[in-house]
Amino acid sequence: MLSRKCKITYVAHGATIYTEDARLCNQENYPPLEEKGQEEIRKICEYIKNRGVKNDKIYSSPATRCIQSAQMIAKVFKQDFEILPELNSRDWGDWNGLTFDNIVKKYSIEYGENVPSIIALTPDNGEAIVDFNNRVDKVVQGLVEKNIGNRVIVVTGQNVIQSVVATTLGIPPEKQSRILIKTGSATQISYFDGWASLIYSGYVPL
């Protein structure tokens, strides 16, 4: 019989002014949630509350937008949350603050079906996607070992959740950007000894 070690619900922070343009950002103190983002998290809070499932721990990435989202969720469960400094977004280096269109034009990057996705490339002065995935996985495995038998909520960025799903399903880095994770969405994964199972991904309450 399979014995689950830990179940983690990953919640993507709510929308910011960068969301609509899909602008890359690794800054921790900017941008904060905008009104739409707060509404998205309110809906996630209602969804979690209505499920009536007890969650033992709540964690958050260090970015302001994640902490603001975690504060709203923690209020529902009437408990504190812990910030994970090492679970920050990918370091975009010289691409920080740019949109994909900006990057294609500025760096004359070939973009199409038969070339690697922009996400799979390494920005100047930035973090390679393989290094990012390894960093995220190390944090997640540490959380699992720290929370044996627990249900956990982790509030973080969209690219962190993409990384977690890609690692769980064995999706290669060049295909990782095809995992759709919207702001204010929930993704749930069960962790077992040596493997994990995706329960649902990118769920957005109506």
Steps between C-alpha positions, in 0.01 A plus 500: 500500500628844408572728792485870425768707668354845443242684291581852381255749350691766307318832467620747238498856632235738370538727197727806495548778247753273327258211448312609187822559303664182639790719609785308661582601856729375774474804726373417846357837601321590175242480356238438772157349442255714311124499558443214253767296678335551837170380358669190356640411840164562667351239266780255579441558872131424455583186302741374766260583781205326332699181458518475878844338492740573783838632391781462751749756372504800268816621328572794272768611257669827610356732232253762623230375260534149647501620860189712440325193354618278786369750757151468353516120500646481849211713626254236376677230701566732794864405513841646422711425195872454447703679234741288293778739389651242265173445308530822304424540131751417232776761466433654159824701494496754217149385402345620823208733430472404131218331309563212259452738207758735651748214531450374143552849356783614727709185468392393148401159631365249252160387621282227359378142518835340421722699736525490882252718686625831634447368851753221432772751408734650760480880535822699528586523871201278573420150622496200268168317503666172606659675800166662583318166484761334720476782754121480515503120527748513787272735694193287428668176606607670822141607565374146440747351747413770752125436465457124500128424526403865457292698253685814401423819309783677316431847357748581227557624144375350177844399376572315826179298456586431135832364623335277760254356248775444241711313753204288613402401144850481354435780252826624341604865553440593135133403541454639849349830387201308358375431853229759549493642853280806541515749785263409781499131404555185706711195418514193721762226518527193725850391595600142565833331567709577192219625276208740479156510338328806352140518620397817317675797344416865446146485642331840505175527704211647301 
